[in-house]
Every structure is written in structure tokens, then in C-alpha cells.
């Protein structure tokens, strides 16, 4: 199954909206193209990639104008283009690949981490320390491959049209050693440097804030350029990563992120804390 990229999701939403506007059920619309209800449902939910020809046939049967049909056909073509992450499909579980595909198209990323530095802001040595301390024993080659995946994800932050990144970190993550002291020093210096970029904001929640709504685990929220693309939330559980896209779930996650911002130090005070931790090491 192909990852649910933002483009595939956007196309599925458009197909559903046009079908409903035409007053057709899934069964009736599927009959129009000699398909099945379940297949059309998978198209609309971006669970299966749809061919440009099928998009054209569907929208024509719905009575959609030629310009909108052409735009949707182009979207279907774009959705089928493989992303850089495809070459790593053998290395990562499907849920992680799905998240990377979505993250690669997000225009705004908010990430809270209670235990480690956010992945998009980790140095290569810090990543190695995290990978070697994970639940699975990985050989050096697999560790280096995973380091490269994460560094490839980070490349967008300094590209020509970078996403906005709001990173919120619990102070505990700054104090928890990953690797030796030189690794942590390098990581803290990197955080300070990255926070100077105009598209990146780093905030720290001090231990003095006590128990807060993010104490249970990490949280990502992804937003996209097209207003038709609903936001995506991702949470880490003991069972792995869960991607949430239902309106009620994402509203709850957005409220939690707003709460975390409110209990975090300001960006300026967070920078001062990072420098203080670095100086005291």
C-alpha cells in the first residue's frame, strides 16, 4: 500500500466532494466506471492510489468542469511520483513511512518531545546514540542507514521554501545523556544554532512546570498549504506511532499543543536555558 501523502489525501477528499455534489452513492458512482463500492471507498480514503485515467472517468461522470478535471488528473499524476523515502521502505515500518510522506509535504510542523531532542533537530551523533539505545539491537550498518533517513528528513528545514517548525522540548530531554558529553554538547549547540533560523522556534518546558499534559508522550501536528487538507496529528505509544486524522482527535491534540506552548518558556528564555545547561555541563 502506498503512503497516504498529502496529495493523495487531497485527491481523495476532492473525489468524495464531487461525488456527493453529484448526488451519487458509492455504489452508483462505482457502477459508472465498472468498479466496486469498496474500491471507490479506498480511492476516496487514499488507501489505494487511483490512476489519472480513472480520475478523469469518475469526474466526467460526475459532470465536473474540464478545468477541475484537469487539475485533479494532474494531482493524481503527482500523487504517484515516488518520494525520496521510498528507497527506505525496507528499513522502516509502514506507519513511519506514512508519517514521513506526510511530513515531507507539511508547511507547518509542531513537535513536542518529553524525553529526547526532536528528531528534526538531532545531530548525527545524537541520532546514533538514540538508535543504539532503542528497544531493538541494531548493527552499525542499520544504525547508519537510519541516521541518513533522519538527516534526509531534516534537509527541508534549510531548503529554499522550508516548513515552519515549532519545537517544544521538556527540560528533562536536555538533561538526559545520550552518548558521551561531547555528543550532548554538540547537540545543545546545534539546538541554539537552529533556533536562530527564521522558520524555527524552540521552546523548553522547565521541570518547575511540574506535571503537564504532554508528560505522557511525544506529539506531532502537521499542517498543509491547501486549506482542504485537514491537519494530521501523530502520537507515540508503547505500541509505536499512531497517526490521527479524525477531527475530534486532531482538535484534542491541537489543544494539548496550545497548552504545552503556554507552560513553556519563551523562545528567548528557552535559548538562555539551553546556554545555561551547556555552560553547566
Residue, then its C-alpha position, 0 to 999 in steps of 0.5 A: x500500500x502506498x503512503x497516504x501523502x498529502x496529495x493523495x489525501x487531497x485527491x481523495x477528499x476532492x473525489x468524495x466532494x464531487x461525488x456527493x455534489x453529484x448526488x451519487x452513492x458509492x455504489x452508483x458512482x462505482x457502477x459508472x466506471x465498472x468498479x466496486x463500492x469498496x474500491x471507490x471507498x479506498x480511492x476516496x480514503x487514499x488507501x489505494x492510489x487511483x490512476x489519472x485515467x480513472x480520475x478523469x472517468x469518475x469526474x466526467x461522470x460526475x459532470x465536473x468542469x474540464x478545468x477541475x478535471x484537469x487539475x485533479x488528473x494532474x494531482x493524481x499524476x503527482x500523487x504517484x511520483x515516488x518520494x525520496x523515502x521510498x528507497x527506505x521502505x525496507x528499513x522502516x515500518x509502514x506507519x513511519x513511512x506514512x508519517x514521513x510522506x506526510x511530513x515531507x509535504x507539511x508547511x507547518x510542523x509542531x513537535x513536542x518531545x518529553x524525553x529526547x531532542x526532536x528528531x528534526x533537530x538531532x545531530x548525527x551523533x545524537x541520532x546514533x546514540x538514540x538508535x543504539x539505545x532503542x528497544x531493538x539491537x541494531x548493527x552499525x550498518x542499520x544504525x547508519x542507514x537510519x541516521x541518513x533517513x533522519x538527516x534526509x528528513x531534516x534537509x527541508x528545514x534549510x531548503x529554499x521554501x522550508x516548513x515552519x517548525x515549532x519545537x517544544x522540548x521538556x527540560x528533562x530531554x536536555x538533561x538526559x545523556x545520550x552518548x558521551x558529553x561531547x555528543x550532548x554538547x554538540x547537540x545543545x549547540x546545534x539546538x541554539x544554532x537552529x533556533x536562530x533560523x527564521x522558520x524555527x522556534x524552540x521552546x523548553x518546558x522547565x521541570x518547575x512546570x511540574x506535571x503537564x499534559x504532554x508528560x505522557x508522550x511525544x506529539x506531532x501536528x502537521x499542517x498543509x498549504x491547501x486549506x482542504x487538507x485537514x491537519x494530521x496529528x501523530x502520537x507515540x505509544x508503547x505500541x509505536x506511532x499512531x497517526x490521527x486524522x479524525x477531527x475530534x482527535x486532531x482538535x484534542x491534540x491541537x489543544x494539548x499543543x496550545x497548552x504545552x506552548x503556554x507552560x513553556x518558556x519563551x523562545x528567548x528564555x528557552x535559548x538562555x536555558x539551553x546556554x545555561x545547561x551547556x555552560x553547566x555541563 
